[in-house]
Amino acid sequence: MPLFQLILIALIQGITEFLPVSSSGHLILLPGLTGLDDQGQVIDVAVHLGTLAAVVLFFWQDVRAGLIGLPRALTGRMDTPGARLAMGLIVATIPTVLFGAFLHFSGLSDALRSMKVIGWTMLGFGLVLYVADRYGPTHKRGSDWNLRDALIMGLWQMLALIPGTSRSGITITGARQLGYTRMDAARLSMLMSIPTIIASGVLLGAEVAIDANAAVMRDAAIAALLSMIAALAALTLMMRLLRSVSFTPYVIYRVILGTVLLTIAYQS
């Protein structure tokens, strides 16, 4: 694959994975809007692994606490913040894994990869994010996260499997609707991405590993590294901006892009 295309894919994935604008929607649109060849699942898995590394590095203290608390959570001892975080992440991931498996094995996942679907989800869920962020209460902090809220956010996250929805956008929407502050909504959303990316990486990676050769693995390594760097930059910028800026700029971008995509889709 040309280096330019690898860089473009890695930047799109890295920048949009954690911003509420849908990385999958942008990656699906890339070949159709630019004329470039589809990057294939190997590169998709690679750039997702790059963003996984970025979120683990950025939130390492939380990740470390969750890993330490995981054995306690698995044995039913919810007596530490790390154990409660680990169990919350497990509960939040289950709906997405089940719905993802259904879409994958039923073949519906391919049917949803269309410009019309992405246009409507980009527009519609962007407006839903605006309402939740504008009118949602702000009385909860990350330390208040419990299994009920984890399950509710997991059900919101399930919708992210529809292209254009945005995993971070829909989970932030759910968190704001539950009353979490912008900073804590974003933090919980990013932490929820870790088991979700791992689950999708295992599912897709098992399918593509057999066909991978040395050249493909080289391209994948480059794409993973570049997406990790881009994702770290995007995470740093967003978390800083949230101290003084709402999610409205992302909503405006989603509404404009969704409107453009729907205009193109219905005129073609």
C-alpha atoms as an extended CHARMM CRD file, in Angstrom:
* protein
*
       268  EXT
         1         1  MET       CA              0.0000000000        0.0000000000        0.0000000000  PROA      1               0.0000000000
         2         2  PRO       CA              1.3710000000        3.4830000000       -0.8170000000  PROA      2               0.0000000000
         3         3  LEU       CA              2.8640000000        5.2770000000        2.1800000000  PROA      3               0.0000000000
         4         4  PHE       CA              0.5860000000        8.2700000000        1.5850000000  PROA      4               0.0000000000
         5         5  GLN       CA             -2.5050000000        6.1060000000        1.9640000000  PROA      5               0.0000000000
         6         6  LEU       CA             -1.1430000000        4.4610000000        5.1250000000  PROA      6               0.0000000000
         7         7  ILE       CA             -0.4840000000        7.8680000000        6.6410000000  PROA      7               0.0000000000
         8         8  LEU       CA             -3.9450000000        9.1230000000        5.6580000000  PROA      8               0.0000000000
         9         9  ILE       CA             -5.7010000000        6.0840000000        7.1380000000  PROA      9               0.0000000000
        10        10  ALA       CA             -3.6600000000        6.2290000000       10.3450000000  PROA      10              0.0000000000
        11        11  LEU       CA             -4.3400000000        9.9380000000       10.8180000000  PROA      11              0.0000000000
        12        12  ILE       CA             -8.0760000000        9.5330000000       10.1980000000  PROA      12              0.0000000000
        13        13  GLN       CA             -8.3440000000        6.6310000000       12.6290000000  PROA      13              0.0000000000
        14        14  GLY       CA             -6.0840000000        8.1710000000       15.2480000000  PROA      14              0.0000000000
        15        15  ILE       CA             -7.7570000000       11.5740000000       15.2280000000  PROA      15              0.0000000000
        16        16  THR       CA            -11.3750000000       10.4330000000       14.9630000000  PROA      16              0.0000000000
        17        17  GLU       CA            -11.3800000000        7.3260000000       17.2050000000  PROA      17              0.0000000000
        18        18  PHE       CA            -11.7060000000        9.3060000000       20.4150000000  PROA      18              0.0000000000
        19        19  LEU       CA            -13.4240000000       12.3990000000       19.0720000000  PROA      19              0.0000000000
        20        20  PRO       CA            -17.2350000000       12.0380000000       18.8810000000  PROA      20              0.0000000000
        21        21  VAL       CA            -17.2790000000       12.0650000000       15.0650000000  PROA      21              0.0000000000
        22        22  SER       CA            -17.0790000000        8.3330000000       14.1180000000  PROA      22              0.0000000000
        23        23  SER       CA            -13.7640000000        6.8470000000       13.0070000000  PROA      23              0.0000000000
        24        24  SER       CA            -15.4240000000        3.8660000000       11.3140000000  PROA      24              0.0000000000
        25        25  GLY       CA            -17.6720000000        6.1560000000        9.2810000000  PROA      25              0.0000000000
        26        26  HSD       CA            -14.6880000000        8.1550000000        8.0450000000  PROA      26              0.0000000000
        27        27  LEU       CA            -12.7140000000        5.0190000000        7.1470000000  PROA      27              0.0000000000
        28        28  ILE       CA            -15.6580000000        3.5520000000        5.2340000000  PROA      28              0.0000000000
        29        29  LEU       CA            -16.1220000000        6.8070000000        3.3210000000  PROA      29              0.0000000000
        30        30  LEU       CA            -12.4240000000        7.1780000000        2.4540000000  PROA      30              0.0000000000
        31        31  PRO       CA            -12.2940000000        4.8350000000       -0.6030000000  PROA      31              0.0000000000
        32        32  GLY       CA            -15.5590000000        6.1330000000       -2.0700000000  PROA      32              0.0000000000
        33        33  LEU       CA            -14.6950000000        9.8080000000       -1.7030000000  PROA      33              0.0000000000
        34        34  THR       CA            -11.0320000000        9.6180000000       -2.7560000000  PROA      34              0.0000000000
        35        35  GLY       CA            -10.9420000000        6.7540000000       -5.2760000000  PROA      35              0.0000000000
        36        36  LEU       CA             -8.3080000000        4.9470000000       -3.1870000000  PROA      36              0.0000000000
        37        37  ASP       CA             -8.4650000000        1.1820000000       -2.8030000000  PROA      37              0.0000000000
        38        38  ASP       CA            -10.1450000000       -0.1580000000        0.3250000000  PROA      38              0.0000000000
        39        39  GLN       CA             -7.4890000000       -0.5950000000        2.9920000000  PROA      39              0.0000000000
        40        40  GLY       CA             -8.7130000000       -4.0310000000        4.0350000000  PROA      40              0.0000000000
        41        41  GLN       CA             -9.2240000000       -5.6000000000        7.4460000000  PROA      41              0.0000000000
        42        42  VAL       CA             -5.5320000000       -6.0400000000        8.2800000000  PROA      42              0.0000000000
        43        43  ILE       CA             -4.9420000000       -2.2930000000        8.2260000000  PROA      43              0.0000000000
        44        44  ASP       CA             -8.2380000000       -1.7060000000       10.0380000000  PROA      44              0.0000000000
        45        45  VAL       CA             -7.0990000000       -4.0090000000       12.8520000000  PROA      45              0.0000000000
        46        46  ALA       CA             -3.6560000000       -2.3700000000       12.9250000000  PROA      46              0.0000000000
        47        47  VAL       CA             -4.9090000000        1.1980000000       13.2990000000  PROA      47              0.0000000000
        48        48  HSD       CA             -7.3430000000        0.0970000000       16.0020000000  PROA      48              0.0000000000
        49        49  LEU       CA             -4.4710000000       -1.5150000000       17.8990000000  PROA      49              0.0000000000
        50        50  GLY       CA             -2.5790000000        1.7640000000       17.5570000000  PROA      50              0.0000000000
        51        51  THR       CA             -5.4410000000        3.7020000000       19.1230000000  PROA      51              0.0000000000
        52        52  LEU       CA             -5.7230000000        1.0270000000       21.8200000000  PROA      52              0.0000000000
        53        53  ALA       CA             -2.0930000000        1.6330000000       22.7550000000  PROA      53              0.0000000000
        54        54  ALA       CA             -2.7600000000        5.3830000000       22.8520000000  PROA      54              0.0000000000
        55        55  VAL       CA             -5.6920000000        5.1920000000       25.2660000000  PROA      55              0.0000000000
        56        56  VAL       CA             -3.8370000000        2.7350000000       27.5210000000  PROA      56              0.0000000000
        57        57  LEU       CA             -0.8520000000        5.1030000000       27.6960000000  PROA      57              0.0000000000
        58        58  PHE       CA             -2.9850000000        8.2110000000       28.2270000000  PROA      58              0.0000000000
        59        59  PHE       CA             -5.1000000000        6.7010000000       31.0070000000  PROA      59              0.0000000000
        60        60  TRP       CA             -2.4180000000        4.4010000000       32.4040000000  PROA      60              0.0000000000
        61        61  GLN       CA             -3.2310000000        5.1250000000       36.0700000000  PROA      61              0.0000000000
        62        62  ASP       CA             -6.8540000000        4.0760000000       35.5440000000  PROA      62              0.0000000000
        63        63  VAL       CA             -5.8230000000        1.0780000000       33.4330000000  PROA      63              0.0000000000
        64        64  ARG       CA             -3.3250000000       -0.0150000000       36.0750000000  PROA      64              0.0000000000
        65        65  ALA       CA             -5.9590000000        0.2430000000       38.8230000000  PROA      65              0.0000000000
        66        66  GLY       CA             -8.3960000000       -1.7720000000       36.7230000000  PROA      66              0.0000000000
        67        67  LEU       CA             -5.8510000000       -4.4970000000       36.0100000000  PROA      67              0.0000000000
        68        68  ILE       CA             -4.9570000000       -4.7740000000       39.6920000000  PROA      68              0.0000000000
        69        69  GLY       CA             -8.6310000000       -4.8900000000       40.6240000000  PROA      69              0.0000000000
        70        70  LEU       CA             -9.6170000000       -7.4010000000       37.9240000000  PROA      70              0.0000000000
        71        71  PRO       CA             -8.8900000000      -10.5710000000       39.9640000000  PROA      71              0.0000000000
        72        72  ARG       CA            -10.9470000000       -9.1880000000       42.8540000000  PROA      72              0.0000000000
        73        73  ALA       CA            -13.7860000000       -8.2750000000       40.4960000000  PROA      73              0.0000000000
        74        74  LEU       CA            -13.8210000000      -11.7390000000       38.9290000000  PROA      74              0.0000000000
        75        75  THR       CA            -14.1520000000      -13.3090000000       42.3770000000  PROA      75              0.0000000000
        76        76  GLY       CA            -16.9840000000      -10.9870000000       43.3390000000  PROA      76              0.0000000000
        77        77  ARG       CA            -15.0130000000       -8.7260000000       45.6800000000  PROA      77              0.0000000000
        78        78  MET       CA            -16.0330000000       -5.1910000000       44.7140000000  PROA      78              0.0000000000
        79        79  ASP       CA            -14.2190000000       -3.5500000000       47.6210000000  PROA      79              0.0000000000
        80        80  THR       CA            -11.7050000000       -1.3800000000       45.7440000000  PROA      80              0.0000000000
        81        81  PRO       CA            -12.0880000000        1.3560000000       43.0910000000  PROA      81              0.0000000000
        82        82  GLY       CA            -10.0240000000       -0.7480000000       40.6840000000  PROA      82              0.0000000000
        83        83  ALA       CA            -12.2760000000       -3.7810000000       41.1410000000  PROA      83              0.0000000000
        84        84  ARG       CA            -15.3960000000       -1.6850000000       40.5780000000  PROA      84              0.0000000000
        85        85  LEU       CA            -13.8520000000       -0.1230000000       37.4720000000  PROA      85              0.0000000000
        86        86  ALA       CA            -12.8610000000       -3.5250000000       36.0660000000  PROA      86              0.0000000000
        87        87  MET       CA            -16.3270000000       -5.0090000000       36.6160000000  PROA      87              0.0000000000
        88        88  GLY       CA            -17.9640000000       -1.9030000000       35.1690000000  PROA      88              0.0000000000
        89        89  LEU       CA            -15.8950000000       -2.2080000000       32.0030000000  PROA      89              0.0000000000
        90        90  ILE       CA            -16.8010000000       -5.8950000000       31.6940000000  PROA      90              0.0000000000
        91        91  VAL       CA            -20.5160000000       -5.1830000000       32.1030000000  PROA      91              0.0000000000
        92        92  ALA       CA            -20.3630000000       -2.2580000000       29.6440000000  PROA      92              0.0000000000
        93        93  THR       CA            -18.6670000000       -4.4010000000       26.9860000000  PROA      93              0.0000000000
        94        94  ILE       CA            -21.0560000000       -7.3700000000       27.0080000000  PROA      94              0.0000000000
        95        95  PRO       CA            -23.9170000000       -5.7460000000       24.9940000000  PROA      95              0.0000000000
        96        96  THR       CA            -21.4790000000       -4.5740000000       22.3030000000  PROA      96              0.0000000000
        97        97  VAL       CA            -19.8490000000       -7.9990000000       21.9710000000  PROA      97              0.0000000000
        98        98  LEU       CA            -23.2120000000       -9.7470000000       21.6590000000  PROA      98              0.0000000000
        99        99  PHE       CA            -24.6270000000       -7.2460000000       19.1640000000  PROA      99              0.0000000000
       100       100  GLY       CA            -21.3490000000       -7.1910000000       17.2350000000  PROA      100             0.0000000000
       101       101  ALA       CA            -21.3280000000      -10.9710000000       16.9220000000  PROA      101             0.0000000000
       102       102  PHE       CA            -24.9220000000      -10.8890000000       15.6860000000  PROA      102             0.0000000000
       103       103  LEU       CA            -24.1650000000       -8.2630000000       13.0310000000  PROA      103             0.0000000000
       104       104  HSD       CA            -20.9860000000      -10.0340000000       11.9350000000  PROA      104             0.0000000000
       105       105  PHE       CA            -22.3650000000      -13.5320000000       11.5640000000  PROA      105             0.0000000000
       106       106  SER       CA            -25.7220000000      -12.4140000000       10.1430000000  PROA      106             0.0000000000
       107       107  GLY       CA            -24.0300000000      -10.3640000000        7.4300000000  PROA      107             0.0000000000
       108       108  LEU       CA            -25.8750000000       -7.1900000000        8.4330000000  PROA      108             0.0000000000
       109       109  SER       CA            -22.6090000000       -5.3900000000        9.1940000000  PROA      109             0.0000000000
       110       110  ASP       CA            -21.8280000000       -5.2030000000        5.4670000000  PROA      110             0.0000000000
       111       111  ALA       CA            -25.3260000000       -3.9810000000        4.6350000000  PROA      111             0.0000000000
       112       112  LEU       CA            -24.9250000000       -1.0240000000        6.9930000000  PROA      112             0.0000000000
       113       113  ARG       CA            -21.7560000000        0.2570000000        5.3030000000  PROA      113             0.0000000000
       114       114  SER       CA            -23.4860000000        2.7890000000        3.0680000000  PROA      114             0.0000000000
       115       115  MET       CA            -23.2940000000        6.5620000000        2.6480000000  PROA      115             0.0000000000
       116       116  LYS       CA            -26.9880000000        6.9580000000        3.4710000000  PROA      116             0.0000000000
       117       117  VAL       CA            -26.6460000000        5.0990000000        6.7610000000  PROA      117             0.0000000000
       118       118  ILE       CA            -23.5310000000        7.0610000000        7.7240000000  PROA      118             0.0000000000
       119       119  GLY       CA            -25.1730000000       10.3600000000        6.7600000000  PROA      119             0.0000000000
       120       120  TRP       CA            -28.2510000000        9.7310000000        8.8930000000  PROA      120             0.0000000000
       121       121  THR       CA            -26.3370000000        8.4160000000       11.9090000000  PROA      121             0.0000000000
       122       122  MET       CA            -23.7790000000       11.2240000000       11.6720000000  PROA      122             0.0000000000
       123       123  LEU       CA            -26.5680000000       13.8100000000       11.6520000000  PROA      123             0.0000000000
       124       124  GLY       CA            -29.0510000000       12.1630000000       14.0200000000  PROA      124             0.0000000000
       125       125  PHE       CA            -26.7170000000       11.0310000000       16.7660000000  PROA      125             0.0000000000
       126       126  GLY       CA            -24.8610000000       14.3300000000       16.5410000000  PROA      126             0.0000000000
       127       127  LEU       CA            -28.0880000000       16.1170000000       17.4980000000  PROA      127             0.0000000000
       128       128  VAL       CA            -28.7180000000       13.5760000000       20.2700000000  PROA      128             0.0000000000
       129       129  LEU       CA            -25.2420000000       14.3520000000       21.6590000000  PROA      129             0.0000000000
       130       130  TYR       CA            -26.0510000000       18.0710000000       21.5930000000  PROA      130             0.0000000000
       131       131  VAL       CA            -29.2860000000       17.6040000000       23.5580000000  PROA      131             0.0000000000
       132       132  ALA       CA            -27.6270000000       15.3420000000       26.1570000000  PROA      132             0.0000000000
       133       133  ASP       CA            -24.6750000000       17.6850000000       26.5690000000  PROA      133             0.0000000000
       134       134  ARG       CA            -26.7510000000       20.8700000000       26.6120000000  PROA      134             0.0000000000
       135       135  TYR       CA            -29.4780000000       19.7100000000       28.9850000000  PROA      135             0.0000000000
       136       136  GLY       CA            -27.8900000000       16.7870000000       30.8560000000  PROA      136             0.0000000000
       137       137  PRO       CA            -27.2180000000       17.3090000000       34.5870000000  PROA      137             0.0000000000
       138       138  THR       CA            -23.6720000000       17.3540000000       35.9540000000  PROA      138             0.0000000000
       139       139  HSD       CA            -23.9640000000       15.8610000000       39.4360000000  PROA      139             0.0000000000
       140       140  LYS       CA            -21.9040000000       12.6840000000       38.9390000000  PROA      140             0.0000000000
       141       141  ARG       CA            -18.1660000000       12.0720000000       38.8740000000  PROA      141             0.0000000000
       142       142  GLY       CA            -16.2150000000        9.0850000000       37.5880000000  PROA      142             0.0000000000
       143       143  SER       CA            -15.9940000000        7.6710000000       41.1190000000  PROA      143             0.0000000000
       144       144  ASP       CA            -19.8140000000        7.3860000000       41.1140000000  PROA      144             0.0000000000
       145       145  TRP       CA            -19.7810000000        4.8870000000       38.2130000000  PROA      145             0.0000000000
       146       146  ASN       CA            -21.7260000000        1.7860000000       39.1760000000  PROA      146             0.0000000000
       147       147  LEU       CA            -22.8690000000       -1.3890000000       37.4150000000  PROA      147             0.0000000000
       148       148  ARG       CA            -26.2570000000        0.0800000000       36.5220000000  PROA      148             0.0000000000
       149       149  ASP       CA            -24.6750000000        3.0520000000       34.8000000000  PROA      149             0.0000000000
       150       150  ALA       CA            -22.0910000000        0.7750000000       33.1640000000  PROA      150             0.0000000000
       151       151  LEU       CA            -24.8620000000       -1.3690000000       31.6760000000  PROA      151             0.0000000000
       152       152  ILE       CA            -26.7880000000        1.6670000000       30.4210000000  PROA      152             0.0000000000
       153       153  MET       CA            -23.6530000000        3.0940000000       28.8040000000  PROA      153             0.0000000000
       154       154  GLY       CA            -22.9390000000       -0.3530000000       27.3640000000  PROA      154             0.0000000000
       155       155  LEU       CA            -26.3490000000       -0.3570000000       25.6910000000  PROA      155             0.0000000000
       156       156  TRP       CA            -25.6010000000        3.0780000000       24.2410000000  PROA      156             0.0000000000
       157       157  GLN       CA            -22.2150000000        1.7970000000       23.0650000000  PROA      157             0.0000000000
       158       158  MET       CA            -23.9360000000       -1.0610000000       21.2660000000  PROA      158             0.0000000000
       159       159  LEU       CA            -25.3710000000        1.4780000000       18.8090000000  PROA      159             0.0000000000
       160       160  ALA       CA            -21.8340000000        2.4420000000       17.7830000000  PROA      160             0.0000000000
       161       161  LEU       CA            -21.6490000000       -0.6980000000       15.6500000000  PROA      161             0.0000000000
       162       162  ILE       CA            -23.8610000000        1.1470000000       13.1770000000  PROA      162             0.0000000000
       163       163  PRO       CA            -21.3740000000        3.0800000000       10.9970000000  PROA      163             0.0000000000
       164       164  GLY       CA            -21.3930000000        6.8240000000       11.5250000000  PROA      164             0.0000000000
       165       165  THR       CA            -22.7010000000        6.6500000000       15.0910000000  PROA      165             0.0000000000
       166       166  SER       CA            -19.3000000000        7.1400000000       16.8230000000  PROA      166             0.0000000000
       167       167  ARG       CA            -18.4140000000        4.9150000000       19.7550000000  PROA      167             0.0000000000
       168       168  SER       CA            -17.0300000000        7.7760000000       21.8170000000  PROA      168             0.0000000000
       169       169  GLY       CA            -19.8870000000       10.0810000000       20.8050000000  PROA      169             0.0000000000
       170       170  ILE       CA            -22.6540000000        7.6810000000       21.7750000000  PROA      170             0.0000000000
       171       171  THR       CA            -21.0640000000        6.6520000000       25.0870000000  PROA      171             0.0000000000
       172       172  ILE       CA            -20.4160000000       10.2870000000       25.9980000000  PROA      172             0.0000000000
       173       173  THR       CA            -24.0710000000       10.9380000000       25.1490000000  PROA      173             0.0000000000
       174       174  GLY       CA            -25.1100000000        8.1520000000       27.5160000000  PROA      174             0.0000000000
       175       175  ALA       CA            -22.8170000000        9.4100000000       30.2710000000  PROA      175             0.0000000000
       176       176  ARG       CA            -24.0280000000       13.0080000000       29.9680000000  PROA      176             0.0000000000
       177       177  GLN       CA            -27.6340000000       11.8170000000       30.0130000000  PROA      177             0.0000000000
       178       178  LEU       CA            -26.8400000000        9.9730000000       33.2620000000  PROA      178             0.0000000000
       179       179  GLY       CA            -25.4500000000       13.1720000000       34.7720000000  PROA      179             0.0000000000
       180       180  TYR       CA            -21.6680000000       12.7780000000       34.4830000000  PROA      180             0.0000000000
       181       181  THR       CA            -19.5400000000       15.8790000000       33.9440000000  PROA      181             0.0000000000
       182       182  ARG       CA            -18.0100000000       16.3910000000       30.5010000000  PROA      182             0.0000000000
       183       183  MET       CA            -14.5210000000       15.4140000000       31.6690000000  PROA      183             0.0000000000
       184       184  ASP       CA            -15.6930000000       12.2760000000       33.4530000000  PROA      184             0.0000000000
       185       185  ALA       CA            -18.0420000000       11.3340000000       30.6030000000  PROA      185             0.0000000000
       186       186  ALA       CA            -15.1120000000       11.5040000000       28.1890000000  PROA      186             0.0000000000
       187       187  ARG       CA            -12.8250000000        9.5910000000       30.5590000000  PROA      187             0.0000000000
       188       188  LEU       CA            -15.3310000000        6.7660000000       31.0800000000  PROA      188             0.0000000000
       189       189  SER       CA            -15.9750000000        6.6300000000       27.3360000000  PROA      189             0.0000000000
       190       190  MET       CA            -12.2600000000        6.2970000000       26.5900000000  PROA      190             0.0000000000
       191       191  LEU       CA            -11.7930000000        3.5620000000       29.1990000000  PROA      191             0.0000000000
       192       192  MET       CA            -14.7810000000        1.6900000000       27.7500000000  PROA      192             0.0000000000
       193       193  SER       CA            -13.0010000000        1.6560000000       24.3940000000  PROA      193             0.0000000000
       194       194  ILE       CA            -10.2100000000       -0.5930000000       25.7170000000  PROA      194             0.0000000000
       195       195  PRO       CA            -12.1100000000       -3.9160000000       26.0870000000  PROA      195             0.0000000000
       196       196  THR       CA            -14.2230000000       -3.0570000000       23.0360000000  PROA      196             0.0000000000
       197       197  ILE       CA            -11.1800000000       -2.5600000000       20.7910000000  PROA      197             0.0000000000
       198       198  ILE       CA             -9.5920000000       -5.7200000000       22.2030000000  PROA      198             0.0000000000
       199       199  ALA       CA            -12.7480000000       -7.7290000000       21.4820000000  PROA      199             0.0000000000
       200       200  SER       CA            -13.0580000000       -6.4540000000       17.9080000000  PROA      200             0.0000000000
       201       201  GLY       CA             -9.3220000000       -6.8950000000       17.3560000000  PROA      201             0.0000000000
       202       202  VAL       CA             -9.4780000000      -10.5380000000       18.4330000000  PROA      202             0.0000000000
       203       203  LEU       CA            -12.5080000000      -11.2070000000       16.2260000000  PROA      203             0.0000000000
       204       204  LEU       CA            -11.1000000000       -9.5620000000       13.0990000000  PROA      204             0.0000000000
       205       205  GLY       CA             -7.4650000000      -10.4460000000       13.7830000000  PROA      205             0.0000000000
       206       206  ALA       CA             -8.2070000000      -14.1510000000       13.8870000000  PROA      206             0.0000000000
       207       207  GLU       CA             -9.7440000000      -13.9320000000       10.4250000000  PROA      207             0.0000000000
       208       208  VAL       CA             -6.9860000000      -11.9290000000        8.7330000000  PROA      208             0.0000000000
       209       209  ALA       CA             -3.8470000000      -13.3210000000       10.3900000000  PROA      209             0.0000000000
       210       210  ILE       CA             -3.7780000000      -16.3880000000        8.1460000000  PROA      210             0.0000000000
       211       211  ASP       CA             -3.6280000000      -14.3360000000        4.9390000000  PROA      211             0.0000000000
       212       212  ALA       CA             -1.0990000000      -11.7660000000        6.1740000000  PROA      212             0.0000000000
       213       213  ASN       CA              2.3660000000      -11.7180000000        4.5780000000  PROA      213             0.0000000000
       214       214  ALA       CA              5.5520000000       -9.8010000000        5.3670000000  PROA      214             0.0000000000
       215       215  ALA       CA              4.6180000000       -6.7740000000        3.2350000000  PROA      215             0.0000000000
       216       216  VAL       CA              1.1620000000       -6.5320000000        4.7700000000  PROA      216             0.0000000000
       217       217  MET       CA              2.5690000000       -6.8500000000        8.2890000000  PROA      217             0.0000000000
       218       218  ARG       CA              5.0560000000       -4.0670000000        7.5450000000  PROA      218             0.0000000000
       219       219  ASP       CA              2.2440000000       -1.7940000000        6.3720000000  PROA      219             0.0000000000
       220       220  ALA       CA              0.2230000000       -2.7480000000        9.4440000000  PROA      220             0.0000000000
       221       221  ALA       CA              3.0900000000       -1.8670000000       11.7970000000  PROA      221             0.0000000000
       222       222  ILE       CA              3.5360000000        1.5530000000       10.1680000000  PROA      222             0.0000000000
       223       223  ALA       CA             -0.2050000000        2.2510000000       10.3170000000  PROA      223             0.0000000000
       224       224  ALA       CA             -0.4140000000        1.1660000000       13.9750000000  PROA      224             0.0000000000
       225       225  LEU       CA              2.4650000000        3.4290000000       15.0320000000  PROA      225             0.0000000000
       226       226  LEU       CA              1.1290000000        6.4550000000       13.1720000000  PROA      226             0.0000000000
       227       227  SER       CA             -2.4090000000        5.9790000000       14.4750000000  PROA      227             0.0000000000
       228       228  MET       CA             -1.0950000000        5.7150000000       18.0400000000  PROA      228             0.0000000000
       229       229  ILE       CA              0.7330000000        9.0520000000       17.7050000000  PROA      229             0.0000000000
       230       230  ALA       CA             -2.2920000000       10.7450000000       16.1320000000  PROA      230             0.0000000000
       231       231  ALA       CA             -4.6330000000        9.3310000000       18.7790000000  PROA      231             0.0000000000
       232       232  LEU       CA             -2.4190000000       10.5470000000       21.6310000000  PROA      232             0.0000000000
       233       233  ALA       CA             -2.4430000000       14.0400000000       20.1310000000  PROA      233             0.0000000000
       234       234  ALA       CA             -6.2350000000       13.9900000000       19.6600000000  PROA      234             0.0000000000
       235       235  LEU       CA             -6.8400000000       12.7100000000       23.1920000000  PROA      235             0.0000000000
       236       236  THR       CA             -4.5910000000       15.3500000000       24.7120000000  PROA      236             0.0000000000
       237       237  LEU       CA             -6.2850000000       18.1350000000       22.7680000000  PROA      237             0.0000000000
       238       238  MET       CA             -9.8420000000       17.0110000000       23.4970000000  PROA      238             0.0000000000
       239       239  MET       CA             -9.3130000000       16.5150000000       27.2290000000  PROA      239             0.0000000000
       240       240  ARG       CA             -7.7550000000       19.9770000000       27.4820000000  PROA      240             0.0000000000
       241       241  LEU       CA            -10.5210000000       21.6220000000       25.4750000000  PROA      241             0.0000000000
       242       242  LEU       CA            -13.2300000000       20.0320000000       27.6230000000  PROA      242             0.0000000000
       243       243  ARG       CA            -12.1040000000       22.1770000000       30.5480000000  PROA      243             0.0000000000
       244       244  SER       CA            -13.6220000000       25.1900000000       28.8030000000  PROA      244             0.0000000000
       245       245  VAL       CA            -15.4800000000       24.0100000000       25.6690000000  PROA      245             0.0000000000
       246       246  SER       CA            -18.5990000000       21.8690000000       25.2430000000  PROA      246             0.0000000000
       247       247  PHE       CA            -19.1550000000       19.1590000000       22.6240000000  PROA      247             0.0000000000
       248       248  THR       CA            -20.9890000000       21.6180000000       20.3620000000  PROA      248             0.0000000000
       249       249  PRO       CA            -18.0830000000       22.0610000000       17.8590000000  PROA      249             0.0000000000
       250       250  TYR       CA            -18.1140000000       18.3110000000       17.2040000000  PROA      250             0.0000000000
       251       251  VAL       CA            -21.8980000000       18.3890000000       16.8130000000  PROA      251             0.0000000000
       252       252  ILE       CA            -21.6240000000       21.1740000000       14.2220000000  PROA      252             0.0000000000
       253       253  TYR       CA            -19.0530000000       19.1390000000       12.2780000000  PROA      253             0.0000000000
       254       254  ARG       CA            -21.2960000000       16.0500000000       12.4020000000  PROA      254             0.0000000000
       255       255  VAL       CA            -24.3690000000       17.9690000000       11.2260000000  PROA      255             0.0000000000
       256       256  ILE       CA            -22.4950000000       19.5410000000        8.3070000000  PROA      256             0.0000000000
       257       257  LEU       CA            -20.8540000000       16.2590000000        7.2420000000  PROA      257             0.0000000000
       258       258  GLY       CA            -24.0920000000       14.2980000000        7.6480000000  PROA      258             0.0000000000
       259       259  THR       CA            -26.0120000000       16.8210000000        5.5520000000  PROA      259             0.0000000000
       260       260  VAL       CA            -23.3620000000       16.7380000000        2.8110000000  PROA      260             0.0000000000
       261       261  LEU       CA            -23.3210000000       12.9250000000        2.7520000000  PROA      261             0.0000000000
       262       262  LEU       CA            -27.1140000000       12.6950000000        2.5590000000  PROA      262             0.0000000000
       263       263  THR       CA            -27.1730000000       15.2530000000       -0.2710000000  PROA      263             0.0000000000
       264       264  ILE       CA            -24.6100000000       13.2190000000       -2.2110000000  PROA      264             0.0000000000
       265       265  ALA       CA            -26.3100000000        9.9080000000       -1.4510000000  PROA      265             0.0000000000
       266       266  TYR       CA            -29.7890000000       10.9620000000       -2.5300000000  PROA      266             0.0000000000
       267       267  GLN       CA            -28.5960000000       12.7440000000       -5.6600000000  PROA      267             0.0000000000
       268       268  SER       CA            -26.5650000000        9.8040000000       -6.9650000000  PROA      268             0.0000000000
